[in-house]
Amino acid sequence: MGPLKGQIALVTGASRGIGRAIAWRLARAECDVILLARSRDELNDLAMEIKTAGREAMAIPTDLRDAGQIERAVKKALTYFGRIDILVNNAGLWHYAPVHEMKIAEWDEMFDVNVRGSFLTTKFVLPSMLERKSGHIVNIVSVSGLIGEADAAGYNATKWAMRGFSQSLIKEVRDKGIRVTVINPGGVNNDQARTPRAAQLIQNQDVAELVSLAVTLPPRANLTEATVWSQLDGTELLP
């Protein structure tokens, strides 16, 4: 029996990259999964693959910039499964440019998805967790929430915001049976490149393993924050 048998997880940004790896890792632990992302075709393909492997999967195409879509997705998931035990806020995007060249629309989009989208998903999932006095929220943040980087002020700002949001959330819910974990990956081989350099980067499945570790710890323990650096992350990036 898998360590998460019978549990239900919702993963945002699940269609590719880290989110896809997390969804698969949880499914292999016998967790049923709810998959949120904008890409309908990729989500449906992933859901079918997971179902073929013997777990339940629900694909709900969702734009995290739209509060109504998020609320409807959560309601649909709760209606079907009855509960959500694990929420993984993974969806995120980035635009890199010097501050004076950053487009306002790009700045706003990063905050809409990376911060507001995670806040809204948490807001709509959390009441059902509070009612049951049980649940685990995992926020995939970044080492960019630990250090500032040139040409990345907007992305850095969203990740610092997510760490602050998470730290406050931990204090709000820790005595209510709900755990919160922040995971900060360094350089990730999101494209699954097969070069010697890419092999030294963090792989998507490495982040998925950290998520699995966090959510399978006994209830008495909570991994509040974990940071993982790749072999190629320079010392100048260390906080």
C-alpha positions as CSV (number, residue, x, y, z in Angstrom):
1,M,0.0,0.0,0.0
2,G,1.3,3.4,-0.9
3,P,1.9,6.0,1.8
4,L,-0.8,8.3,0.4
5,K,-3.4,5.7,-0.5
6,G,-6.8,7.2,-0.3
7,Q,-5.6,10.8,-0.2
8,I,-6.6,13.5,-2.7
9,A,-4.1,16.1,-4.0
10,L,-4.6,19.2,-6.1
11,V,-1.6,20.3,-8.2
12,T,-1.5,23.6,-10.1
13,G,0.7,24.0,-13.1
14,A,0.4,20.3,-13.5
15,S,0.7,20.0,-17.3
16,R,4.5,20.1,-17.6
17,G,7.8,20.5,-15.7
18,I,7.8,20.3,-12.0
19,G,4.0,20.2,-11.7
20,R,3.8,17.1,-13.9
21,A,6.5,15.4,-12.0
22,I,4.8,16.2,-8.7
23,A,1.5,14.8,-9.9
24,W,3.1,11.6,-11.1
25,R,5.1,11.2,-7.8
26,L,1.9,11.6,-5.7
27,A,0.0,9.2,-8.0
28,R,2.8,6.6,-7.5
29,A,2.2,6.9,-3.8
30,E,-1.4,5.9,-4.5
31,C,-2.8,9.4,-4.2
32,D,-5.6,10.5,-6.5
33,V,-4.8,13.8,-8.2
34,I,-6.6,16.9,-9.5
35,L,-4.7,18.6,-12.2
36,L,-4.9,22.4,-12.9
37,A,-3.2,24.3,-15.7
38,R,-4.2,26.3,-18.8
39,S,-3.2,23.6,-21.3
40,R,-6.3,21.4,-21.9
41,D,-4.6,18.9,-24.2
42,E,-1.5,18.3,-22.0
43,L,-3.7,18.0,-18.9
44,N,-6.0,15.5,-20.5
45,D,-3.1,13.4,-21.7
46,L,-1.5,13.4,-18.2
47,A,-4.8,12.5,-16.6
48,M,-5.3,9.6,-19.0
49,E,-1.7,8.3,-18.3
50,I,-2.3,8.4,-14.6
51,K,-5.7,6.7,-14.9
52,T,-4.0,4.0,-17.0
53,A,-1.5,3.5,-14.2
54,G,-4.4,2.8,-11.8
55,R,-5.0,6.1,-10.0
56,E,-7.9,8.5,-10.3
57,A,-7.1,11.8,-12.0
58,M,-9.3,14.8,-12.8
59,A,-8.0,17.4,-15.4
60,I,-9.6,20.9,-14.9
61,P,-8.2,23.5,-17.4
62,T,-7.9,26.6,-15.3
63,D,-6.4,30.1,-15.8
64,L,-5.0,31.1,-12.4
65,R,-5.4,34.7,-13.4
66,D,-9.1,34.2,-13.2
67,A,-10.6,34.0,-9.6
68,G,-13.9,32.6,-10.9
69,Q,-12.2,29.7,-12.8
70,I,-10.2,28.8,-9.7
71,E,-13.2,28.8,-7.5
72,R,-15.2,26.7,-9.9
73,A,-12.3,24.2,-10.2
74,V,-12.0,23.8,-6.5
75,K,-15.8,23.3,-6.1
76,K,-15.8,20.7,-8.9
77,A,-13.0,18.8,-7.3
78,L,-14.6,18.9,-3.8
79,T,-18.0,17.8,-5.3
80,Y,-16.4,14.8,-7.0
81,F,-13.8,13.7,-4.4
82,G,-15.4,15.1,-1.2
83,R,-12.1,16.6,0.1
84,I,-8.6,17.8,-0.8
85,D,-5.9,16.5,1.5
86,I,-2.9,18.1,-0.2
87,L,-2.6,21.3,-2.2
88,V,0.5,22.0,-4.2
89,N,0.8,25.6,-5.4
90,N,3.3,25.1,-8.2
91,A,2.1,27.2,-11.1
92,G,4.4,30.1,-12.0
93,L,5.9,32.1,-14.8
94,W,8.7,34.5,-15.2
95,H,9.8,37.5,-17.4
96,Y,13.3,38.8,-17.1
97,A,14.3,42.4,-17.9
98,P,16.0,45.3,-16.2
99,V,13.5,47.3,-14.1
100,H,13.4,50.3,-16.5
101,E,12.7,47.9,-19.4
102,M,10.2,45.6,-17.7
103,K,6.7,45.9,-19.3
104,I,4.0,46.7,-16.8
105,A,1.8,43.9,-18.3
106,E,4.6,41.4,-17.6
107,W,5.1,42.5,-14.1
108,D,1.4,42.3,-13.4
109,E,1.1,38.8,-15.0
110,M,3.8,37.4,-12.7
111,F,2.0,38.7,-9.7
112,D,-1.3,37.5,-11.0
113,V,-0.1,33.9,-11.4
114,N,2.7,33.5,-9.0
115,V,1.2,35.3,-6.0
116,R,-2.5,36.0,-6.5
117,G,-3.2,32.6,-8.1
118,S,-1.6,30.8,-5.2
119,F,-3.4,33.0,-2.7
120,L,-6.8,32.3,-4.4
121,T,-6.3,28.6,-4.7
122,T,-5.3,28.4,-1.1
123,K,-8.3,30.6,-0.1
124,F,-10.8,28.3,-1.8
125,V,-9.2,25.0,-0.7
126,L,-8.5,26.0,2.9
127,P,-12.1,26.1,4.3
128,S,-12.6,22.4,3.6
129,M,-9.2,21.6,5.3
130,L,-10.1,23.8,8.3
131,E,-13.5,22.0,8.6
132,R,-11.8,18.6,8.7
133,K,-8.8,19.9,10.8
134,S,-6.5,18.2,8.4
135,G,-4.5,19.1,5.3
136,H,-1.1,20.0,3.8
137,I,-0.3,23.0,1.6
138,V,3.0,22.9,-0.3
139,N,4.1,26.1,-2.0
140,I,6.8,25.7,-4.7
141,V,8.7,29.0,-4.4
142,S,12.3,29.4,-5.5
143,V,15.8,30.4,-4.4
144,S,14.8,33.7,-6.1
145,G,12.8,34.3,-2.9
146,L,16.0,34.2,-1.0
147,I,18.3,36.4,-3.0
148,G,18.0,39.3,-5.5
149,E,19.2,38.8,-9.1
150,A,19.9,41.4,-11.8
151,D,17.2,41.6,-14.4
152,A,14.8,39.6,-12.3
153,A,13.3,42.1,-9.9
154,G,9.7,41.2,-10.8
155,Y,10.2,37.5,-10.5
156,N,12.2,37.9,-7.3
157,A,9.5,40.1,-5.8
158,T,6.8,37.5,-6.5
159,K,8.9,34.8,-4.8
160,W,9.7,36.9,-1.8
161,A,6.0,37.6,-1.5
162,M,5.2,33.9,-1.6
163,R,7.6,33.2,1.2
164,G,6.1,35.9,3.3
165,F,2.6,34.6,2.5
166,S,3.7,31.1,3.4
167,Q,5.3,32.1,6.7
168,S,2.1,33.9,7.8
169,L,-0.1,31.0,6.7
170,I,2.0,28.6,8.8
171,K,1.3,30.6,11.9
172,E,-2.4,30.9,11.0
173,V,-3.1,27.1,10.6
174,R,-0.4,25.2,12.5
175,D,-2.7,24.7,15.5
176,K,-5.6,23.7,13.3
177,G,-4.2,20.4,12.0
178,I,-2.9,21.9,8.8
179,R,0.8,21.9,7.7
180,V,2.5,24.3,5.3
181,T,5.7,23.6,3.4
182,V,7.8,25.9,1.3
183,I,10.2,24.4,-1.3
184,N,12.8,26.6,-2.9
185,P,14.4,24.9,-6.0
186,G,17.6,26.4,-7.5
187,G,18.4,25.9,-11.2
188,V,16.0,23.2,-12.6
189,N,16.2,21.3,-15.9
190,N,12.6,22.1,-16.8
191,D,13.0,21.2,-20.4
192,Q,14.4,17.7,-19.6
193,A,17.5,18.4,-21.7
194,R,20.0,15.5,-21.9
195,T,23.3,17.4,-21.9
196,P,26.2,17.1,-19.4
197,R,25.3,20.6,-18.1
198,A,21.6,19.8,-17.7
199,A,22.6,16.7,-15.8
200,Q,24.1,18.9,-13.1
201,L,20.8,20.9,-12.7
202,I,18.0,19.9,-10.4
203,Q,15.7,17.6,-12.2
204,N,11.9,17.9,-12.0
205,Q,11.7,14.6,-10.1
206,D,14.1,15.9,-7.4
207,V,11.6,18.6,-6.5
208,A,8.8,16.0,-6.6
209,E,10.7,13.8,-4.2
210,L,10.9,16.7,-1.7
211,V,7.2,17.2,-2.0
212,S,6.7,13.5,-1.3
213,L,8.9,13.7,1.7
214,A,7.1,16.6,3.2
215,V,3.6,15.2,2.8
216,T,4.5,11.7,4.1
217,L,6.1,12.8,7.3
218,P,4.1,11.8,10.4
219,P,1.5,14.4,11.6
220,R,3.8,15.4,14.5
221,A,6.4,16.7,12.1
222,N,6.3,19.5,9.6
223,L,9.0,20.3,7.0
224,T,8.3,24.1,7.0
225,E,10.9,25.0,4.4
226,A,13.5,23.2,2.2
227,T,16.0,24.8,-0.2
228,V,17.8,22.7,-2.8
229,W,20.6,24.0,-4.9
230,S,21.9,22.5,-8.1
231,Q,25.6,21.8,-8.7
232,L,25.6,24.7,-11.2
233,D,24.2,27.3,-8.8
234,G,27.1,29.7,-8.2
235,T,28.3,30.7,-4.7
236,E,27.4,34.3,-5.7
237,L,23.8,33.2,-5.5
238,L,24.0,31.9,-1.9
239,P,22.3,34.1,0.6
